[in-house]
Amino acid sequence: MSVAKKQYKRITVKSLTEMKSHGEKISMLTAYDYTMAKIIDSAGIDVLLVGDSASNVMAGHETTLPITLDQMIYHASSVVRGVERALVVVDLPFGSYQSDPKEALRSAIRIMKESGGHSVKLEGGREVKESIKRILHAGIPVMGHLGLTPQSIYKFGTYTVRAKEEAEAEKLIEDAQALERWGCFALVLEKVPAALAQKVAEQLTIPVIGIGAGSGVDGQVLVSHDMFGMTHEFNPRFLRRYLNLYEDMGNAVGQYVKDVKSVDFPNDEEQY
């Protein structure tokens, strides 16, 4: 049975809670620059995540760890200028919140003031409790992130599915419940078993957004460069490529080079 969608002129954290309560799935993609943000926002996306995945897809790093707070603010500022409808969530980068709650608050405040973003996201559960609480007490909306947490990749040693074992699954459920209790407005679950993700989504009143977490959650997020097929080396099971821009853009560049070399471009109509 289809669900009638409420028309939102602007998506807020309250909008996402309403969408969950009405059974409407939430759509979320990453963006790192003005042009991409403008395209994705105008197409009707609900949430734009300025992810620390910019470290990978924009800068070519192997992990998300190298990206700095200043760089995240630069990307987020660019995205905000291209958005009219979507809620903009900005990742707090590695090292900006884990060890010192005061530093976490300073980092979140800088993102909000200097980028114009609408909220922040950070990874972890009980181990970052004080940082989350301090940010929330300042009135800054926080999205949580559990399961595979890429900023902890050297701790895990692999990007494999998380929480397959009972003990880790129980901890994930407890952390998810705590994040809601502390006041987070939503939660991302990354690469966890679909049954576990659905169980978490059913237990929480806040929206649960999945990436590699099955269809039983309240919404989905993908890295836009992966979804558009601009990358081609990354092929996880959860990724659906809606375009093949890597090949299309390569072909276009090849044709441009050919046309320039043969003096086919510019033609008479393309000159002054």
N, C-alpha and C positions, 0 to 999 in steps of 0.2 A: 504493500500500500504506500503510495507516494505521500510525502509530507509537504504541505504548503509552506513555502519559505517566506519569512518576513523580510521585507526589503529594508536594508540598512544603508543609509546615506554614508555613514562612517562606522567602521567596526571599532568597538571598544572591548575592554575585558568583560564588561557586563554582557555585551552582545554574544560572546563566546559561551558564557554560562547559559544564556537563553537558548542558543542553538542546541546545546547539549540537552536541555530540558525538553525541547521540542522534537528531538530526534533528528536534527539536521546535521549532517557531517560537515566538519570544518576543513577547508582547503588551505594549505600552507606551503610556500616555496621560499627558497633563499633568494636574496638579491644583494648585490655589492656595489652597484653603480646606478646613476640617474637613469640612463637609457633603458636598462633592463627593468628597473623598478617601475618605470612609467608604463612599459609594455605589459608587464604582469599585473600591475594594479588595475589598468584600464580593462583588462580581460575578466576582472571580477574576483580575483583571489581574496581570501579573507584575512590571511596573516602573511606578512613578509618578514622572514628571519634574516637579519644581517648576521650570518653565521661566521664563527671563527674558521669555518671551512674555506673562507677567503684565503687563508694561509696555503691551502692546497691548490684550489682552482684558479686563483688570481695571481699568486706569487710563486707557485711551483714547489712549495715545501713538501716534504714527505709526511709531516704531521701538522696538527693545528697548533702545536706549542710555540713556534717562533713569533706568531703575530702579536703585536703590541697593543696596548690600550690606545695610543695615539692613532695607530693605523685603523683600529676598529671604529674610532670616532670619525675618521675621514670617510670610511666606507658608509657608515650609518648616516652621516650628513648628506652624502650624495644620494642615498636611497630616499631619505625623508623628502628631499626636494622634488622627487618624482612621484610622490604618493598623494592621492586625494581620498581614498576610501579605506585601504587596508590598515590593520593594526601593525605597527612596526616593533618587532622584538629584536633586541641587540644582545649578542653574546658578550658576557664578561670573559675576557681572554685569560688564559693560563697565567697564574701568578698574581692576578689582580684582586683575588678575594679569598684564596684558600687558607692562608695562615693567620691573617689579621682582620678581624671584623671591622675595625676602623678603616683599614685600607680598602676593604670591600665597599664600604659606604662611600668613601671618597671616589672610588672608581665608578660606582653607579651614578653618583651625582654628576661627575664629569660627562658621562655618556648622555644623561638626560639634558644637561644644560648646554653642552657644546654640539650635540648632534640633533637634538629635537626628537629623538626616539621616544616611543611611548611606554616602553618597559624593558626589562633586562632578563636574560636567561643565564642560569649557571648550573653546573653539573654537581651532583652529589646529594646525599641525604643527611643523616645525623652528623657526619663529620664536618659539615659546613653550616650547622644549625645557627650558630651565633651570627655568622655573616648574613644569612637569609633574614633573620629577625631584625638585625640592625637596619638593613636596607628597607624592609617592609615598614618598620617604625618611622622611617623618613617619608613614607607615602609613595614609594616607588614600587610599581607592580613587578612581581617576580614570577617567572615561569621556571619550573624545575626541569631536571633532565636526569633520568635514571636508566639502568640497563647498561649497554655499551656506552661508556663515557670517553670519547676520544682524547680528552686531555689527560687521561690516566693510562694511555696506551702502553707506556713502558712498564707500568705496574702489572697490567694484564698480559702483555707480551704478544697479544694477538687480537685481531678484529672479529673473532668468532662470536657466535650467539652467546649471550649471557643468561644467567639465572635458569639454567637447565637442571641444576642440582637443587634439591629441596631446601637446603640451608640458605643458599643465595636467593632463591625465590621468596622465601619467608622474609628475608631482610629487605628485599625490594618492596614487598607489600607493606611492611612496617614503615619503610622510608616514605613511600607514596602517601600513606595515611598521615604521616607526620608533616609532610610538605603541605598537604591540604589544611591540616590543623593549625600550622603556623601562619597560613594566610596566602600561600601561592595561588595564583589565579588559574594556572593550567600546568600540565606536565607533559613532557616528551618522554616516550619510552622507545629506546633504540635497540634493535636486534635482540628481542626476547621472544620466547615461544608465544604463539598466538593465543593459546588457551590462558596463559598467565596474564597477558596484556588485557584480554577481555575481562578476566576476573577483577583486575585492578580498576578498569574503567567502570565496571558495574558497582564497585564498592565506593567509588569517589563521586562527589557531586561536582567537582571541577572537571573541565574537559581534559581528556587524555589523548594526545596526538602521537601517532605511531610512525616509525620509520623502520620497516622490517619487523613489525609487531602485529601483523595480521589485520583483518577487517573488522574485528570486534571492538575496536577503540572508537573514539569520537571524531577522529579526523586523521589526515595523513599529511606528511611533509616529505619532500624530496629536495635534493640539491638541484637547482634549476639547470645548471650546466650539464648534469647527468640526464635529467629529464628531456632536455632539448637535444641530447646526443652530441653535445659539443666536446665531451670527453668520450674516449673509446676503450681505455685500458681497464676501467672500473666496471665490473660486471656481477654485482651481487644478485642473489635471487629476487630480492624485493624491488629491484629497479625496473621500471617500465619506461622505455625511451619512446617519446611521442614524436620525435623528429630524428633525423640523422644529419645534424648540422655540421658535424666534423667532415663528413664526405661532401656535403653540398657546398660548404664554404671553401673547401679545398678545390673543388671543381671550378667554383666561381673565380678564385684567385688564378688558377691555371688558365682559364679562358681570358682573364684580364691581361695576364702576361703575354699570351699569344697575340691578343689584339693590339697591345702596345708595340710589340716587336714587329708586327706586320703593318703597322701604321693604319690599322682598321679603326683604332680609337685614338683620338677623337675623329668622328666623321664630320662632314660639312655642317650638319645640323647641330653639332655639339661644339661649335666654335663661334666666336664673336666677330 
